[in-house]
Amino acid sequence: MAKYLIKGSYTIEGTKGLLKEGGTRRQEMITNLIKNLGGNLECFYYTIGEDDIVVIFEVPDRKSALALSMAVTAGGGVNVSLTELIDPSEIDEAAKITVGYRPPGD
């Protein structure tokens, strides 16, 4: 399964909902969404700074990750960004592939 990172910032309405429901209830809801997609939640944290939440999870395919991201964004309570995470061994494998790129002017 592929791993993904979601970073999110609550909207005003989302923050009101978080204050009403509490942090652990939101984590439980996200955990259940990911499980329903056939995946697993690795970590879920609230943060101080540019983002309000950070979630790392794995799901069977990219379509499932996109579906989750779009559903959360469409809900209007959180603006999210989705990032696919790459295992270090994949970098090693990619580094062995000859591409033949040449910088401009060379």
N, C-alpha and C positions, 0 to 999 in steps of 0.2 A: 504494500500500500504506500502511496505517496503521502508526504507530510506537507502541511501548509501552516502558514502564519497569518492570522488575522489581527490587524490592529484597528481599533475603533475609537471614535470620539462620540460621546453622547450629544444629541440635540437637546434643546431646552425641555421638550416634552419627554424625551428619553430619560433625562436626569430626574424629572418629576416622578416618572414611573419607577426608576431605581430607588429613589427615596421611599416610595410607597411600598415596594415589594421587598427590597433588601438585596444585598449582593449574592448571598448563597442561593436564593431562589432563582436568580438569573443564571448562575452557574449550572444549577440543576437542569434548567430548561435547555441551555446550550448543549450540555452533556447528552440529554435525551435526543436532541435534534441530530447530533453527530452519530449516536448509536443507531438511530432510525435509518441513517444513510449507510450503515454497515461499517462505521468507523469507530475510532477511539479518541477520547480527549486525552492529550498528554499533559497540558497545563493550562490554567486559566488564572490570570492575575489582573487586578485593578492597578493602575499606575498613576503617578503624579507627573504631569508634564504635558507634552503635545497630544498624546493619546490617553484615553481613559481605561482601555482594556487591551490586553494582549492574550491571544489564544493560540496554542499550537495543538494541532490535531492531525489525524491521518484518516483518510477515506480511500475507498477502492480505486477511484479514478478522478480525473480533473473535472468531469461534468458534475460530479457530486459536490466537489468543493465550490465550483461556480454557482451551483443551485443554492447552496447554503449562503454564500456571499450575497447573491441577488435577493434572496428572501429576506435576509436581515436588512439590507439596504432599503428594499421596498417597504419594509415596516415603518420606516421613517424615524425611528428612535435612536439609531446609531448610524453614523457614516463610517464605513469600513474600507480597508484596503486589504486585498488578498495577495499573498506572496507564496509561490511554490518554493519549498525548501529543497536544497540539493545536498545529498550525502557527499562527504569528502572523497569517497572512492570513485564517484562519478566524475569528479574534477580530474582525478588521476587518469581515468580512462579517456576523458575528452582531451587531455594534454597530449596523448599519444596519437591523436588524429592529425594528419597533415592537411592543412587547409590551402596553403599557397597564397595567402594574403600578402599584398604589397602596399605600403603606405603611399599616399599621394606624393608625387615628385621623385620617388626612388626609381 
